[in-house]
């Protein structure tokens, strides 16, 4: 499981994409402010949208995590793997003594 996480490219990919968007927004803003003869009237709008893109991304991520709980399967429909894992980790299957450590010493 740990090897799968180390090879996962989603986090660096998303971070790189957001960095590129913010950098492009900064370039548009610098062009609009410091080179007015080359700038277009839509440069500041594009700049603020690109600079605000991480906020939009995190807002949608937050909404997704909130809405994910609303659309989960009911508890009665648990697959076989989850059931066996739950049974293996239960206290009833433990071979250890139920006495506290202070009483057993």
C-alpha positions in Angstrom: 0.0 0.0 0.0 2.9 2.4 0.8 4.5 1.7 -2.6 1.3 2.6 -4.4 1.2 6.0 -2.5 4.8 6.8 -3.4 4.3 6.3 -7.1 1.1 8.3 -7.2 1.5 11.3 -9.5 -1.7 13.1 -8.7 -0.4 15.4 -6.0 2.7 16.6 -7.9 0.6 16.9 -11.1 -2.1 19.0 -9.5 0.5 21.1 -7.6 2.4 21.7 -10.9 -0.8 22.7 -12.7 -1.8 25.1 -10.0 1.7 26.6 -10.0 1.6 27.1 -13.8 -1.9 28.7 -13.6 -0.8 31.2 -10.9 2.4 32.0 -12.8 0.4 32.6 -16.0 -1.9 34.9 -14.1 1.0 36.8 -12.7 2.5 37.2 -16.2 -0.8 38.6 -17.4 -1.0 41.0 -14.5 2.6 42.2 -15.0 2.0 42.7 -18.7 -1.2 44.7 -17.9 0.5 46.9 -15.3 4.0 47.4 -16.7 3.5 47.1 -20.5 0.2 48.9 -21.2 0.8 49.2 -25.0 1.0 45.4 -25.4 -1.8 44.5 -23.0 -5.4 43.8 -23.9 -8.4 44.8 -21.8 -9.1 41.1 -20.9 -5.6 40.6 -19.3 -6.6 41.7 -15.7 -9.8 39.5 -15.8 -7.7 36.5 -17.0 -5.0 37.3 -14.4 -7.4 37.3 -11.5 -9.2 34.1 -12.7 -5.9 32.3 -13.1 -4.5 33.6 -9.8 -7.7 32.6 -8.0 -7.8 29.1 -9.6 -6.3 27.4 -6.5 -9.1 28.8 -4.4 -11.6 27.5 -6.9 -10.0 24.1 -6.9 -10.0 23.9 -3.1 -13.6 25.1 -2.9 -14.7 22.3 -5.3 -12.6 19.8 -3.3 -14.3 20.9 -0.1 -17.7 20.6 -1.7 -16.9 17.2 -3.0 -15.8 15.9 0.4 -19.0 17.3 1.9 -21.3 15.8 -0.7 -19.5 12.5 -0.8 -21.0 11.6 2.6 -24.5 12.2 1.3 -24.2 9.7 -1.5 -22.6 6.7 0.3 -24.0 3.2 0.2 -26.1 2.2 3.1 -24.4 0.1 5.8 -26.4 -3.0 4.9 -24.5 -3.3 1.6 -21.0 -4.0 2.8 -18.8 -6.1 0.5 -17.2 -9.3 1.6 -13.7 -7.9 2.0 -14.8 -5.2 4.4 -16.8 -7.9 6.4 -13.8 -10.2 6.8 -11.5 -7.4 7.7 -14.0 -6.2 10.3 -14.3 -9.7 11.8 -10.6 -10.2 11.9 -10.0 -7.0 13.9 -12.7 -7.5 16.4 -12.1 -8.0 20.1 -14.0 -11.3 20.1 -11.3 -12.9 17.9 -8.5 -11.7 20.1 -6.4 -14.3 22.0 -5.2 -11.9 24.6 -6.4 -11.8 28.2 -9.2 -9.4 29.0 -7.7 -8.5 32.4 -5.9 -5.2 32.7 -2.1 -5.3 32.8 -2.0 -4.3 36.5 -4.0 -7.3 37.5 -2.1 -9.8 35.4 1.3 -8.9 36.8 
